[in-house]
Amino acid sequence: MKVFIIAALSADGFIAKNPGQSTLTWRSKGDRQFFIAKTKEARVVVMGLNTAKTSKRPMPDRLNIIYAKSKEELPHWQEFEGWEVTQKDPASLIQEITERGYDQVAICGGSTIYTMFMQAGVVGTLYLTIEPVLFGQGMNLFNKEVDKNLTLISTTKLEDNTLLLEYGVGH
C-alpha cells in the first residue's frame, strides 16, 4: 500500500493562513493539475473536516474519506453526501482500504490529519509543492512534533515559479 501526503506550501512553509482558507486562491494551475492527476491515480483521498469544507464537495472518481464524529453530527450533513466518515486510527483505516482492493491513499490535509498519519508511521512519500507566495504566519504542515528523516527523490518545476518536491519518508 502506497500512502502519501500531498500538500501545497507557501514559500515560507505554511499550508494556509487559517483553517478556512481555500488553497484554490493561491495554488498554481500546475499544482492543481498535479493534485488532480495524483489523487485520481490513488483513487482514495483522506482529509479532515476543515479541508473537506474548503473542498465543498467530494472529488469525482475517488473514494472520499473524511475524519469526523459522524455524518449526522456534521454541520449541514447533507452537504457531505458522497463522503465516507471515519474515526479509525490511521493503521486500521489503511488496512480496511487495502482489504477493499485499493493500493494507494492520498492524505490531503489538514495539519491534524497530516500529523496523525505521519506519527502513525504509515506515510511513505511526501509530495510538497512550493508556491511563490508568502503568508508571514499561518498553519504549519504538522501541528505536533514529527521526527522523520526524508530522502529527496525528485524535484519538478511545475511552472516558472512553482516547484514540486518528492520525498521518501524514513521509518
VMD Tcl script that builds the backbone (N, CA, C; Angstrom):
set m [mol new atoms 513]
animate dup $m
set s [atomselect $m all]
$s set {name element resname resid chain x y z} {
  {N N MET 1 A 0.855 -1.186 0.000}
  {CA C MET 1 A 0.000 0.000 0.000}
  {C C MET 1 A 0.894 1.240 0.000}
  {N N LYS 2 A 0.672 2.103 -0.960}
  {CA C LYS 2 A 1.395 3.376 -1.006}
  {C C LYS 2 A 0.522 4.447 -0.372}
  {N N VAL 3 A 1.012 5.035 0.717}
  {CA C VAL 3 A 0.317 6.121 1.401}
  {C C VAL 3 A 1.180 7.363 1.254}
  {N N PHE 4 A 0.601 8.427 0.714}
  {CA C PHE 4 A 1.377 9.647 0.533}
  {C C PHE 4 A 0.617 10.879 0.999}
  {N N ILE 5 A 1.389 11.851 1.446}
  {CA C ILE 5 A 0.871 13.171 1.777}
  {C C ILE 5 A 1.060 14.038 0.550}
  {N N ILE 6 A 0.038 14.818 0.231}
  {CA C ILE 6 A 0.114 15.760 -0.872}
  {C C ILE 6 A -0.333 17.121 -0.347}
  {N N ALA 7 A 0.550 18.127 -0.504}
  {CA C ALA 7 A 0.255 19.444 0.070}
  {C C ALA 7 A 0.938 20.540 -0.726}
  {N N ALA 8 A 0.312 21.696 -0.739}
  {CA C ALA 8 A 0.915 22.903 -1.294}
  {C C ALA 8 A 1.331 23.775 -0.116}
  {N N LEU 9 A 2.533 24.359 -0.227}
  {CA C LEU 9 A 3.072 25.213 0.830}
  {C C LEU 9 A 3.426 26.573 0.261}
  {N N SER 10 A 3.229 27.602 1.076}
  {CA C SER 10 A 3.752 28.918 0.712}
  {C C SER 10 A 5.275 28.837 0.773}
  {N N ALA 11 A 5.961 29.794 0.178}
  {CA C ALA 11 A 7.424 29.786 0.188}
  {C C ALA 11 A 7.981 29.877 1.603}
  {N N ASP 12 A 7.178 30.403 2.541}
  {CA C ASP 12 A 7.626 30.443 3.938}
  {C C ASP 12 A 7.058 29.285 4.756}
  {N N GLY 13 A 6.551 28.247 4.086}
  {CA C GLY 13 A 6.270 26.973 4.731}
  {C C GLY 13 A 4.902 26.743 5.327}
  {N N PHE 14 A 3.889 27.500 4.954}
  {CA C PHE 14 A 2.552 27.327 5.518}
  {C C PHE 14 A 1.599 26.698 4.507}
  {N N ILE 15 A 0.651 25.883 5.011}
  {CA C ILE 15 A -0.346 25.272 4.130}
  {C C ILE 15 A -1.574 26.166 3.958}
  {N N ALA 16 A -1.729 27.148 4.832}
  {CA C ALA 16 A -2.843 28.095 4.742}
  {C C ALA 16 A -2.601 29.219 5.753}
  {N N LYS 17 A -3.310 30.321 5.567}
  {CA C LYS 17 A -3.251 31.411 6.539}
  {C C LYS 17 A -4.076 31.071 7.778}
  {N N ASN 18 A -5.218 30.373 7.541}
  {CA C ASN 18 A -6.124 29.997 8.635}
  {C C ASN 18 A -6.887 28.749 8.215}
  {N N PRO 19 A -7.598 28.096 9.158}
  {CA C PRO 19 A -8.262 26.825 8.837}
  {C C PRO 19 A -9.300 26.898 7.717}
  {N N GLY 20 A -9.896 28.036 7.496}
  {CA C GLY 20 A -10.948 28.129 6.488}
  {C C GLY 20 A -10.475 28.573 5.118}
  {N N GLN 21 A -9.192 28.872 4.963}
  {CA C GLN 21 A -8.698 29.385 3.685}
  {C C GLN 21 A -8.647 28.282 2.632}
  {N N SER 22 A -9.232 28.550 1.500}
  {CA C SER 22 A -9.168 27.616 0.383}
  {C C SER 22 A -7.835 27.776 -0.333}
  {N N THR 23 A -7.199 26.657 -0.653}
  {CA C THR 23 A -5.938 26.726 -1.390}
  {C C THR 23 A -6.171 27.135 -2.838}
  {N N LEU 24 A -7.406 27.097 -3.303}
  {CA C LEU 24 A -7.684 27.482 -4.684}
  {C C LEU 24 A -7.341 28.940 -4.953}
  {N N THR 25 A -7.277 29.741 -3.903}
  {CA C THR 25 A -6.996 31.166 -4.087}
  {C C THR 25 A -5.518 31.449 -4.312}
  {N N TRP 26 A -4.616 30.512 -3.994}
  {CA C TRP 26 A -3.191 30.806 -4.123}
  {C C TRP 26 A -2.368 29.689 -4.765}
  {N N ARG 27 A -2.939 28.540 -4.988}
  {CA C ARG 27 A -2.199 27.454 -5.661}
  {C C ARG 27 A -2.160 27.690 -7.160}
  {N N SER 28 A -1.074 27.294 -7.784}
  {CA C SER 28 A -0.904 27.467 -9.221}
  {C C SER 28 A -1.715 26.431 -10.002}
  {N N LYS 29 A -1.923 26.730 -11.272}
  {CA C LYS 29 A -2.603 25.791 -12.163}
  {C C LYS 29 A -1.812 24.484 -12.255}
  {N N GLY 30 A -0.484 24.596 -12.300}
  {CA C GLY 30 A 0.365 23.403 -12.366}
  {C C GLY 30 A 0.191 22.504 -11.161}
  {N N ASP 31 A 0.087 23.101 -9.974}
  {CA C ASP 31 A -0.120 22.304 -8.761}
  {C C ASP 31 A -1.502 21.670 -8.773}
  {N N ARG 32 A -2.513 22.418 -9.164}
  {CA C ARG 32 A -3.874 21.862 -9.210}
  {C C ARG 32 A -3.931 20.671 -10.167}
  {N N GLN 33 A -3.265 20.785 -11.325}
  {CA C GLN 33 A -3.250 19.685 -12.284}
  {C C GLN 33 A -2.530 18.465 -11.709}
  {N N PHE 34 A -1.398 18.693 -11.029}
  {CA C PHE 34 A -0.674 17.591 -10.404}
  {C C PHE 34 A -1.539 16.929 -9.333}
  {N N PHE 35 A -2.188 17.730 -8.487}
  {CA C PHE 35 A -3.037 17.224 -7.416}
  {C C PHE 35 A -4.157 16.345 -7.985}
  {N N ILE 36 A -4.831 16.827 -9.011}
  {CA C ILE 36 A -5.930 16.059 -9.606}
  {C C ILE 36 A -5.414 14.734 -10.161}
  {N N ALA 37 A -4.329 14.786 -10.918}
  {CA C ALA 37 A -3.785 13.560 -11.519}
  {C C ALA 37 A -3.339 12.561 -10.457}
  {N N LYS 38 A -2.630 13.045 -9.446}
  {CA C LYS 38 A -2.082 12.154 -8.415}
  {C C LYS 38 A -3.198 11.532 -7.570}
  {N N THR 39 A -4.214 12.315 -7.220}
  {CA C THR 39 A -5.301 11.770 -6.399}
  {C C THR 39 A -6.205 10.839 -7.215}
  {N N LYS 40 A -6.355 11.101 -8.508}
  {CA C LYS 40 A -7.113 10.162 -9.355}
  {C C LYS 40 A -6.361 8.843 -9.488}
  {N N GLU 41 A -5.031 8.931 -9.596}
  {CA C GLU 41 A -4.208 7.722 -9.656}
  {C C GLU 41 A -4.350 6.914 -8.365}
  {N N ALA 42 A -4.381 7.604 -7.232}
  {CA C ALA 42 A -4.509 6.920 -5.934}
  {C C ALA 42 A -5.899 6.314 -5.763}
  {N N ARG 43 A -6.906 6.991 -6.242}
  {CA C ARG 43 A -8.314 6.577 -6.161}
  {C C ARG 43 A -8.921 6.710 -4.775}
  {N N VAL 44 A -8.127 7.072 -3.758}
  {CA C VAL 44 A -8.637 7.260 -2.399}
  {C C VAL 44 A -8.031 8.536 -1.845}
  {N N VAL 45 A -8.884 9.409 -1.294}
  {CA C VAL 45 A -8.409 10.624 -0.630}
  {C C VAL 45 A -8.944 10.652 0.793}
  {N N VAL 46 A -8.083 11.069 1.711}
  {CA C VAL 46 A -8.448 11.166 3.127}
  {C C VAL 46 A -8.165 12.589 3.571}
  {N N MET 47 A -9.122 13.185 4.289}
  {CA C MET 47 A -8.923 14.545 4.784}
  {C C MET 47 A -9.761 14.793 6.026}
  {N N GLY 48 A -9.445 15.892 6.675}
  {CA C GLY 48 A -10.193 16.309 7.847}
  {C C GLY 48 A -11.392 17.155 7.460}
  {N N LEU 49 A -12.191 17.489 8.451}
  {CA C LEU 49 A -13.433 18.229 8.227}
  {C C LEU 49 A -13.176 19.613 7.627}
  {N N ASN 50 A -12.201 20.361 8.154}
  {CA C ASN 50 A -11.947 21.704 7.623}
  {C C ASN 50 A -11.512 21.660 6.163}
  {N N THR 51 A -10.681 20.699 5.824}
  {CA C THR 51 A -10.250 20.556 4.428}
  {C C THR 51 A -11.435 20.193 3.551}
  {N N ALA 52 A -12.280 19.294 4.018}
  {CA C ALA 52 A -13.471 18.913 3.255}
  {C C ALA 52 A -14.390 20.116 3.052}
  {N N LYS 53 A -14.530 20.952 4.083}
  {CA C LYS 53 A -15.372 22.145 3.954}
  {C C LYS 53 A -14.850 23.082 2.880}
  {N N THR 54 A -13.518 23.224 2.773}
  {CA C THR 54 A -12.974 24.106 1.732}
  {C C THR 54 A -13.118 23.480 0.353}
  {N N SER 55 A -13.172 22.145 0.289}
  {CA C SER 55 A -13.382 21.463 -0.999}
  {C C SER 55 A -14.824 21.614 -1.473}
  {N N LYS 56 A -15.744 21.695 -0.527}
  {CA C LYS 56 A -17.172 21.885 -0.752}
  {C C LYS 56 A -17.905 20.660 -1.306}
  {N N ARG 57 A -17.205 19.742 -1.964}
  {CA C ARG 57 A -17.862 18.539 -2.490}
  {C C ARG 57 A -16.824 17.435 -2.639}
  {N N PRO 58 A -17.275 16.184 -2.659}
  {CA C PRO 58 A -16.329 15.084 -2.852}
  {C C PRO 58 A -15.678 15.165 -4.231}
  {N N MET 59 A -14.466 14.648 -4.318}
  {CA C MET 59 A -13.749 14.645 -5.594}
  {C C MET 59 A -14.260 13.496 -6.449}
  {N N PRO 60 A -14.614 13.774 -7.708}
  {CA C PRO 60 A -15.127 12.710 -8.571}
  {C C PRO 60 A -14.085 11.637 -8.842}
  {N N ASP 61 A -14.572 10.434 -9.065}
  {CA C ASP 61 A -13.744 9.282 -9.442}
  {C C ASP 61 A -12.760 8.878 -8.347}
  {N N ARG 62 A -13.062 9.211 -7.104}
  {CA C ARG 62 A -12.220 8.836 -5.974}
  {C C ARG 62 A -13.102 8.467 -4.791}
  {N N LEU 63 A -12.607 7.551 -3.955}
  {CA C LEU 63 A -13.238 7.273 -2.673}
  {C C LEU 63 A -12.833 8.411 -1.744}
  {N N ASN 64 A -13.805 9.160 -1.244}
  {CA C ASN 64 A -13.558 10.333 -0.399}
  {C C ASN 64 A -13.857 9.985 1.050}
  {N N ILE 65 A -12.838 10.068 1.905}
  {CA C ILE 65 A -12.996 9.732 3.323}
  {C C ILE 65 A -12.677 10.966 4.140}
  {N N ILE 66 A -13.556 11.258 5.081}
  {CA C ILE 66 A -13.414 12.431 5.934}
  {C C ILE 66 A -13.370 11.994 7.401}
  {N N TYR 67 A -12.494 12.618 8.170}
  {CA C TYR 67 A -12.457 12.378 9.610}
  {C C TYR 67 A -13.447 13.308 10.287}
  {N N ALA 68 A -14.466 12.717 10.938}
  {CA C ALA 68 A -15.474 13.469 11.675}
  {C C ALA 68 A -16.171 12.497 12.607}
  {N N LYS 69 A -16.948 13.021 13.547}
  {CA C LYS 69 A -17.629 12.154 14.516}
  {C C LYS 69 A -18.620 11.235 13.815}
  {N N SER 70 A -19.531 11.806 13.033}
  {CA C SER 70 A -20.472 11.043 12.221}
  {C C SER 70 A -21.112 12.019 11.254}
  {N N LYS 71 A -21.702 11.498 10.194}
  {CA C LYS 71 A -22.350 12.398 9.234}
  {C C LYS 71 A -23.439 13.217 9.908}
  {N N GLU 72 A -24.203 12.579 10.773}
  {CA C GLU 72 A -25.320 13.261 11.407}
  {C C GLU 72 A -24.849 14.411 12.304}
  {N N GLU 73 A -23.630 14.315 12.842}
  {CA C GLU 73 A -23.119 15.361 13.710}
  {C C GLU 73 A -22.407 16.471 12.939}
  {N N LEU 74 A -22.204 16.271 11.629}
  {CA C LEU 74 A -21.571 17.308 10.818}
  {C C LEU 74 A -22.536 18.469 10.640}
  {N N PRO 75 A -22.014 19.680 10.602}
  {CA C PRO 75 A -22.907 20.809 10.307}
  {C C PRO 75 A -23.429 20.647 8.879}
  {N N HIS 76 A -24.741 20.796 8.701}
  {CA C HIS 76 A -25.353 20.670 7.379}
  {C C HIS 76 A -24.904 19.375 6.696}
  {N N TRP 77 A -25.093 18.257 7.376}
  {CA C TRP 77 A -24.531 16.990 6.917}
  {C C TRP 77 A -24.953 16.617 5.495}
  {N N GLN 78 A -26.069 17.159 5.009}
  {CA C GLN 78 A -26.476 16.842 3.641}
  {C C GLN 78 A -25.417 17.302 2.641}
  {N N GLU 79 A -24.666 18.353 2.982}
  {CA C GLU 79 A -23.609 18.849 2.105}
  {C C GLU 79 A -22.490 17.816 1.940}
  {N N PHE 80 A -22.434 16.836 2.828}
  {CA C PHE 80 A -21.353 15.853 2.812}
  {C C PHE 80 A -21.782 14.519 2.201}
  {N N GLU 81 A -22.864 14.521 1.420}
  {CA C GLU 81 A -23.257 13.322 0.689}
  {C C GLU 81 A -22.112 12.936 -0.242}
  {N N GLY 82 A -21.840 11.649 -0.334}
  {CA C GLY 82 A -20.753 11.182 -1.187}
  {C C GLY 82 A -19.433 11.013 -0.442}
  {N N TRP 83 A -19.398 11.409 0.813}
  {CA C TRP 83 A -18.206 11.232 1.644}
  {C C TRP 83 A -18.435 10.042 2.568}
  {N N GLU 84 A -17.396 9.279 2.820}
  {CA C GLU 84 A -17.439 8.290 3.901}
  {C C GLU 84 A -16.846 8.965 5.122}
  {N N VAL 85 A -17.391 8.670 6.277}
  {CA C VAL 85 A -16.919 9.273 7.526}
  {C C VAL 85 A -16.229 8.200 8.357}
  {N N THR 86 A -15.094 8.556 8.959}
  {CA C THR 86 A -14.362 7.603 9.788}
  {C C THR 86 A -13.832 8.284 11.045}
  {N N GLN 87 A -13.561 7.466 12.036}
  {CA C GLN 87 A -12.852 7.873 13.243}
  {C C GLN 87 A -11.713 6.888 13.524}
  {N N LYS 88 A -11.449 5.989 12.577}
  {CA C LYS 88 A -10.452 4.935 12.788}
  {C C LYS 88 A -9.046 5.507 12.886}
  {N N ASP 89 A -8.188 4.816 13.628}
  {CA C ASP 89 A -6.782 5.211 13.664}
  {C C ASP 89 A -6.197 4.953 12.274}
  {N N PRO 90 A -5.138 5.670 11.891}
  {CA C PRO 90 A -4.594 5.548 10.536}
  {C C PRO 90 A -4.262 4.122 10.110}
  {N N ALA 91 A -3.616 3.341 10.953}
  {CA C ALA 91 A -3.236 1.975 10.566}
  {C C ALA 91 A -4.474 1.127 10.266}
  {N N SER 92 A -5.510 1.233 11.095}
  {CA C SER 92 A -6.744 0.474 10.862}
  {C C SER 92 A -7.438 0.922 9.583}
  {N N LEU 93 A -7.452 2.232 9.322}
  {CA C LEU 93 A -8.075 2.733 8.106}
  {C C LEU 93 A -7.324 2.239 6.871}
  {N N ILE 94 A -6.005 2.293 6.904}
  {CA C ILE 94 A -5.204 1.819 5.767}
  {C C ILE 94 A -5.449 0.331 5.538}
  {N N GLN 95 A -5.535 -0.447 6.606}
  {CA C GLN 95 A -5.815 -1.888 6.481}
  {C C GLN 95 A -7.175 -2.119 5.818}
  {N N GLU 96 A -8.179 -1.370 6.255}
  {CA C GLU 96 A -9.518 -1.507 5.679}
  {C C GLU 96 A -9.517 -1.136 4.193}
  {N N ILE 97 A -8.834 -0.062 3.841}
  {CA C ILE 97 A -8.768 0.375 2.442}
  {C C ILE 97 A -8.067 -0.684 1.595}
  {N N THR 98 A -7.014 -1.277 2.136}
  {CA C THR 98 A -6.297 -2.359 1.440}
  {C C THR 98 A -7.234 -3.541 1.202}
  {N N GLU 99 A -7.986 -3.913 2.220}
  {CA C GLU 99 A -8.918 -5.037 2.106}
  {C C GLU 99 A -10.018 -4.771 1.080}
  {N N ARG 100 A -10.292 -3.507 0.829}
  {CA C ARG 100 A -11.309 -3.136 -0.158}
  {C C ARG 100 A -10.734 -3.126 -1.577}
  {N N GLY 101 A -9.439 -3.443 -1.720}
  {CA C GLY 101 A -8.854 -3.584 -3.041}
  {C C GLY 101 A -8.092 -2.386 -3.574}
  {N N TYR 102 A -7.903 -1.385 -2.761}
  {CA C TYR 102 A -7.142 -0.213 -3.185}
  {C C TYR 102 A -5.663 -0.404 -2.856}
  {N N ASP 103 A -4.779 0.264 -3.630}
  {CA C ASP 103 A -3.348 0.117 -3.357}
  {C C ASP 103 A -2.625 1.446 -3.118}
  {N N GLN 104 A -3.371 2.566 -3.150}
  {CA C GLN 104 A -2.787 3.873 -2.852}
  {C C GLN 104 A -3.794 4.714 -2.073}
  {N N VAL 105 A -3.264 5.606 -1.225}
  {CA C VAL 105 A -4.098 6.536 -0.477}
  {C C VAL 105 A -3.406 7.892 -0.457}
  {N N ALA 106 A -4.143 8.926 -0.840}
  {CA C ALA 106 A -3.645 10.299 -0.782}
  {C C ALA 106 A -4.165 10.966 0.492}
  {N N ILE 107 A -3.246 11.412 1.344}
  {CA C ILE 107 A -3.623 12.142 2.550}
  {C C ILE 107 A -3.585 13.621 2.176}
  {N N CYS 108 A -4.749 14.271 2.238}
  {CA C CYS 108 A -4.907 15.608 1.657}
  {C C CYS 108 A -5.062 16.728 2.677}
  {N N GLY 109 A -4.879 16.452 3.949}
  {CA C GLY 109 A -4.890 17.549 4.922}
  {C C GLY 109 A -6.071 17.521 5.851}
  {N N GLY 110 A -6.044 18.437 6.722}
  {CA C GLY 110 A -5.077 19.469 7.035}
  {C C GLY 110 A -4.020 19.007 8.025}
  {N N SER 111 A -3.529 19.965 8.797}
  {CA C SER 111 A -2.405 19.727 9.711}
  {C C SER 111 A -2.639 18.550 10.654}
  {N N THR 112 A -3.821 18.477 11.239}
  {CA C THR 112 A -4.119 17.402 12.197}
  {C C THR 112 A -4.056 16.039 11.518}
  {N N ILE 113 A -4.607 15.943 10.324}
  {CA C ILE 113 A -4.621 14.668 9.599}
  {C C ILE 113 A -3.216 14.311 9.130}
  {N N TYR 114 A -2.475 15.292 8.584}
  {CA C TYR 114 A -1.086 15.034 8.185}
  {C C TYR 114 A -0.283 14.516 9.382}
  {N N THR 115 A -0.436 15.161 10.518}
  {CA C THR 115 A 0.305 14.779 11.729}
  {C C THR 115 A -0.070 13.375 12.180}
  {N N MET 116 A -1.359 13.095 12.212}
  {CA C MET 116 A -1.859 11.802 12.663}
  {C C MET 116 A -1.264 10.658 11.826}
  {N N PHE 117 A -1.256 10.822 10.513}
  {CA C PHE 117 A -0.749 9.759 9.635}
  {C C PHE 117 A 0.773 9.647 9.695}
  {N N MET 118 A 1.473 10.775 9.817}
  {CA C MET 118 A 2.938 10.719 9.941}
  {C C MET 118 A 3.344 10.074 11.259}
  {N N GLN 119 A 2.690 10.458 12.350}
  {CA C GLN 119 A 3.024 9.875 13.651}
  {C C GLN 119 A 2.708 8.387 13.694}
  {N N ALA 120 A 1.720 7.944 12.917}
  {CA C ALA 120 A 1.369 6.523 12.883}
  {C C ALA 120 A 2.384 5.705 12.080}
  {N N GLY 121 A 3.246 6.378 11.325}
  {CA C GLY 121 A 4.283 5.687 10.570}
  {C C GLY 121 A 3.791 4.986 9.311}
  {N N VAL 122 A 2.659 5.433 8.754}
  {CA C VAL 122 A 2.110 4.763 7.577}
  {C C VAL 122 A 2.414 5.496 6.269}
  {N N VAL 123 A 2.955 6.695 6.351}
  {CA C VAL 123 A 3.232 7.504 5.160}
  {C C VAL 123 A 4.603 7.144 4.609}
  {N N GLY 124 A 4.677 6.885 3.305}
  {CA C GLY 124 A 5.941 6.553 2.670}
  {C C GLY 124 A 6.501 7.653 1.786}
  {N N THR 125 A 5.629 8.575 1.340}
  {CA C THR 125 A 6.043 9.613 0.400}
  {C C THR 125 A 5.348 10.929 0.728}
  {N N LEU 126 A 6.080 12.026 0.518}
  {CA C LEU 126 A 5.513 13.370 0.614}
  {C C LEU 126 A 5.660 14.041 -0.738}
  {N N TYR 127 A 4.563 14.621 -1.241}
  {CA C TYR 127 A 4.592 15.471 -2.424}
  {C C TYR 127 A 4.288 16.884 -1.944}
  {N N LEU 128 A 5.290 17.740 -1.959}
  {CA C LEU 128 A 5.147 19.099 -1.457}
  {C C LEU 128 A 5.389 20.086 -2.586}
  {N N THR 129 A 4.378 20.862 -2.903}
  {CA C THR 129 A 4.518 21.911 -3.909}
  {C C THR 129 A 4.830 23.215 -3.186}
  {N N ILE 130 A 5.893 23.886 -3.608}
  {CA C ILE 130 A 6.269 25.180 -3.034}
  {C C ILE 130 A 5.769 26.255 -3.991}
  {N N GLU 131 A 4.839 27.067 -3.492}
  {CA C GLU 131 A 4.227 28.130 -4.295}
  {C C GLU 131 A 4.888 29.477 -3.995}
  {N N PRO 132 A 4.952 30.389 -4.968}
  {CA C PRO 132 A 5.624 31.670 -4.800}
  {C C PRO 132 A 4.758 32.726 -4.109}
  {N N VAL 133 A 4.323 32.408 -2.900}
  {CA C VAL 133 A 3.565 33.347 -2.073}
  {C C VAL 133 A 4.144 33.314 -0.662}
  {N N LEU 134 A 3.983 34.407 0.058}
  {CA C LEU 134 A 4.405 34.484 1.463}
  {C C LEU 134 A 3.190 34.826 2.312}
  {N N PHE 135 A 3.049 34.138 3.447}
  {CA C PHE 135 A 1.964 34.427 4.382}
  {C C PHE 135 A 2.473 35.128 5.644}
  {N N GLY 136 A 3.728 34.917 6.025}
  {CA C GLY 136 A 4.261 35.515 7.246}
  {C C GLY 136 A 3.876 34.734 8.492}
  {N N GLN 137 A 2.686 34.229 8.511}
  {CA C GLN 137 A 2.217 33.351 9.587}
  {C C GLN 137 A 1.067 32.528 9.039}
  {N N GLY 138 A 0.753 31.442 9.730}
  {CA C GLY 138 A -0.328 30.601 9.250}
  {C C GLY 138 A -0.257 29.211 9.836}
  {N N MET 139 A -0.830 28.266 9.114}
  {CA C MET 139 A -0.915 26.885 9.570}
  {C C MET 139 A 0.269 26.095 9.036}
  {N N ASN 140 A 0.927 25.377 9.942}
  {CA C ASN 140 A 2.058 24.529 9.567}
  {C C ASN 140 A 1.563 23.226 8.955}
  {N N LEU 141 A 2.439 22.562 8.241}
  {CA C LEU 141 A 2.118 21.256 7.664}
  {C C LEU 141 A 1.732 20.276 8.773}
  {N N PHE 142 A 2.473 20.312 9.869}
  {CA C PHE 142 A 2.188 19.455 11.021}
  {C C PHE 142 A 1.898 20.326 12.236}
  {N N ASN 143 A 1.009 19.848 13.121}
  {CA C ASN 143 A 0.655 20.648 14.299}
  {C C ASN 143 A 1.194 20.065 15.601}
  {N N LYS 144 A 2.004 19.017 15.488}
  {CA C LYS 144 A 2.701 18.432 16.634}
  {C C LYS 144 A 4.064 17.978 16.139}
  {N N GLU 145 A 4.898 17.565 17.058}
  {CA C GLU 145 A 6.238 17.125 16.679}
  {C C GLU 145 A 6.175 15.883 15.799}
  {N N VAL 146 A 6.927 15.942 14.712}
  {CA C VAL 146 A 7.089 14.811 13.807}
  {C C VAL 146 A 8.583 14.673 13.571}
  {N N ASP 147 A 9.138 13.546 13.958}
  {CA C ASP 147 A 10.585 13.340 13.855}
  {C C ASP 147 A 10.862 12.243 12.836}
  {N N LYS 148 A 11.049 12.643 11.588}
  {CA C LYS 148 A 11.284 11.697 10.490}
  {C C LYS 148 A 12.428 12.212 9.633}
  {N N ASN 149 A 13.208 11.307 9.095}
  {CA C ASN 149 A 14.219 11.659 8.108}
  {C C ASN 149 A 13.611 11.470 6.723}
  {N N LEU 150 A 13.915 12.409 5.832}
  {CA C LEU 150 A 13.396 12.363 4.475}
  {C C LEU 150 A 14.541 12.192 3.483}
  {N N THR 151 A 14.231 11.574 2.355}
  {CA C THR 151 A 15.176 11.446 1.253}
  {C C THR 151 A 14.559 12.112 0.036}
  {N N LEU 152 A 15.265 13.085 -0.530}
  {CA C LEU 152 A 14.759 13.754 -1.716}
  {C C LEU 152 A 14.807 12.786 -2.901}
  {N N ILE 153 A 13.646 12.523 -3.490}
  {CA C ILE 153 A 13.546 11.605 -4.614}
  {C C ILE 153 A 13.605 12.377 -5.930}
  {N N SER 154 A 12.856 13.488 -5.995}
  {CA C SER 154 A 12.860 14.262 -7.232}
  {C C SER 154 A 12.404 15.690 -6.988}
  {N N THR 155 A 12.789 16.560 -7.930}
  {CA C THR 155 A 12.288 17.927 -7.975}
  {C C THR 155 A 11.747 18.139 -9.384}
  {N N THR 156 A 10.597 18.795 -9.468}
  {CA C THR 156 A 9.969 19.056 -10.750}
  {C C THR 156 A 9.472 20.493 -10.764}
  {N N LYS 157 A 9.809 21.210 -11.805}
  {CA C LYS 157 A 9.308 22.564 -11.969}
  {C C LYS 157 A 7.931 22.467 -12.619}
  {N N LEU 158 A 6.870 22.792 -11.865}
  {CA C LEU 158 A 5.512 22.693 -12.394}
  {C C LEU 158 A 5.161 23.895 -13.257}
  {N N GLU 159 A 5.693 25.054 -12.881}
  {CA C GLU 159 A 5.504 26.305 -13.611}
  {C C GLU 159 A 6.763 27.129 -13.379}
  {N N ASP 160 A 6.846 28.296 -13.986}
  {CA C ASP 160 A 8.046 29.127 -13.853}
  {C C ASP 160 A 8.470 29.334 -12.402}
  {N N ASN 161 A 7.506 29.529 -11.510}
  {CA C ASN 161 A 7.829 29.865 -10.121}
  {C C ASN 161 A 7.351 28.831 -9.111}
  {N N THR 162 A 6.943 27.661 -9.567}
  {CA C THR 162 A 6.376 26.635 -8.694}
  {C C THR 162 A 7.205 25.359 -8.777}
  {N N LEU 163 A 7.590 24.846 -7.608}
  {CA C LEU 163 A 8.461 23.675 -7.531}
  {C C LEU 163 A 7.776 22.545 -6.767}
  {N N LEU 164 A 7.817 21.341 -7.323}
  {CA C LEU 164 A 7.296 20.140 -6.657}
  {C C LEU 164 A 8.473 19.336 -6.108}
  {N N LEU 165 A 8.420 19.021 -4.823}
  {CA C LEU 165 A 9.436 18.191 -4.176}
  {C C LEU 165 A 8.802 16.857 -3.813}
  {N N GLU 166 A 9.470 15.767 -4.177}
  {CA C GLU 166 A 9.023 14.444 -3.778}
  {C C GLU 166 A 10.040 13.875 -2.808}
  {N N TYR 167 A 9.569 13.510 -1.612}
  {CA C TYR 167 A 10.431 12.951 -0.577}
  {C C TYR 167 A 9.978 11.557 -0.199}
  {N N GLY 168 A 10.936 10.679 0.050}
  {CA C GLY 168 A 10.656 9.394 0.671}
  {C C GLY 168 A 10.788 9.575 2.175}
  {N N VAL 169 A 9.951 8.901 2.938}
  {CA C VAL 169 A 9.958 9.015 4.398}
  {C C VAL 169 A 10.689 7.829 4.994}
  {N N GLY 170 A 11.717 8.103 5.797}
  {CA C GLY 170 A 12.426 7.049 6.510}
  {C C GLY 170 A 11.620 6.591 7.704}
  {N N HIS 171 A 11.640 5.289 7.973}
  {CA C HIS 171 A 10.887 4.770 9.127}
  {C C HIS 171 A 11.828 4.236 10.165}
}
mol reanalyze $m
mol bondsrecalc $m
mol representation Tube
mol addrep $m
